[in-house]
Amino acid sequence: MQTHFNILIIGGGTAGLTVASQLATRIERGAIAVVEPSAQHYYQPLWTLVGGGIFPKEESARKEADFIPEGVTWIRQAATRIDPEQRVVDTALTGPITYDYLVVATGVQLGWSAIPGLAESVGKPESGVVSNYSYETVSSTWEAIRTFRGGTALFTEPLTPVKCGGAPQKIMYLAEETFRKNGVREQSRVVFMNAKPTLFTAPYYIPAIERVINARGLEVQLGQNLIALRPAAREATFKDMKTGAEQVLHYDMIHVTPPMSAPDFVK
């Protein structure tokens, strides 16, 4: 197995594969490698539409091998450590790989366990806890929206940056539209619980978003960070990021956008 590459790319998602594809047209065969353990490639932007009942989740999955550019080596392993001074990446199975140039395109990891009660309840119909942020749980979102018969529907955004900053809100708009079509909107409370101090990180878009929220009768609470779930009671605890005060809200369904961070080995 080749253990040195001119260009090494960690991550075979959309970002890593795009870089590999562009460089492969300019650089000789065998000079580029992609380190990616997964046999499946997921087009994650589609998951919001899967959760909204527009696409089946299978449409978002493809074979990773089909997207590795010609002339690029696929190292089907997980990277475990980066040593930038020695220009070495350690891998889970076959050890170190050296490089001249490194592209880090790992994406982010999802912090399901950072919120007590979330990891064990997300995606389970009886819990009312759903999320579009994984292939395993995304179908539960549409099931919860489709069968919603009124009550309180919460949609959260964490304090951390998240992939696709609009996704925590977009699923709320899709859900609210379905509630209207199903005749349950009048008996439904739809609330966006955003841990951040503003409605959206790009101020330019806020007035347009506010118009949609006002027209649809949605509620917004800013600076409210989800810190715990009690699925058996269908209760969610939020912490006010300014005052530290906590409030407990009952939910009939809750779409959780989990906290996100760099993978541990990147940290």
PyMOL commands that set and color helices and strands:
alter all, ss='L'
color gray80, all
select helices_A, chain A and resi 14-24+44-51+57-60+64-67+112-114+125-127+138-146+167-181+185-187+203-216
alter helices_A, ss='H'
color red, helices_A
select strands_A, chain A and resi 4-10+32-35+40-42+61-63+73-75+79-83+88-91+95-104+109-110+129-130+151-157+188-194+219-222+224-230+235-240+246-250+253-255+260-261
alter strands_A, ss='S'
color yellow, strands_A
deselect
rebuild
show_as cartoon
